[in-house]
């Protein structure tokens, strides 16, 4: 880490230990998101770090963002994901919006006063994203949206939604992206999901019922929506990897500390070689995942976005988070399965990381397609 990164992470560590950690058990239990925590992260300049300064961002790199998300995720995957998705929405606006749209929407998002949400999935189109059915019919002065989006992170608490909808009948090329504001007539929220983990981050259904969107809210051009979504996910997958590294690191920390304290058969658990090997494997996997995430971020920062590496980082880091959190519960034994210790929450939070922003099976498809391109030219 460079000096700036060390400083940033030091102040963030203090913040998360004082302001996030104390609420996590209770808020996980009550599925309670605290907007004031997100606002405070915004005041620290952390809710839009990769954006240009002219729109309120910090002009930092994806490497910096990865370190920040890793640190937040050590206390809360939910807040880390909220920051990650909102930053992804901002990166979409920065890459594809016109000047007026940027000026209108970016400052409130970069400052953390508002949250952004990314709306691609529908009940019948998860992995097969190009099969989405929400329609955007061209009318005088704009578009009429009809349809339902599913599993939308920050649904309800977000103010700015990037919604992918169909402007013509043909597959991926018929999809366009729109900016939709909370409160627009015809846009409402459906059921809030009851989830295994990520409980502090609300996941919600969005309903568009003859919802008029002015043409100024079309992003880029008609038919560009799928590319907007896919290129955003290339970045999003790096940040999901970073969150997984933070979660796995925290689970490892808890496991090692517990094993040093807890005695059985007159010795610390740590002194059993079987457990030492388990923890050595956990540490090795966490470090390998971290390096892969950082390499994917560095390539992106160097202006050579590496789709293959982003998918590898997401897959490797999230599989590691699942394995390491599961092993952390195992090392804790019976108490690890109870809410007395946080590792059961970590294990629940890890699972969905293997599913969101493209399941790890989809990542293998993306990696394999890139391999084919490399070898076939
Ligand atoms: N960046 C820019 N453009 C991309 C792209 C990327 N990473 N990936 C694909 N595209 C473009 C392609 O180049 C193609 O355009 P052209 O026809 O002009 O070449 C178009 O998009 C369609 O691509 P493709 O044929 O590969 O689409 P598929 O329907 O086969 O879908 C996968 C590809 C499976 C990779 C895609 O549907 C996917 O990522 N699914 C998972 C969705 C997801 O992550 N959902 C989570 C939502 S957020 S929780």
Boltz pocket constraint, residues with backbone or C-beta under 6 A from the ligand:
constraints:
  - pocket:
      binder: B
      contacts: [[A, 118], [A, 120], [A, 121], [A, 126], [A, 127], [A, 128], [A, 129], [A, 130], [A, 151], [A, 172], [A, 226], [A, 227], [A, 230], [A, 231], [A, 233], [A, 234], [A, 307], [A, 355], [A, 356], [A, 357], [A, 358], [A, 359], [A, 362], [A, 365], [A, 366]]
      max_distance: 6.0
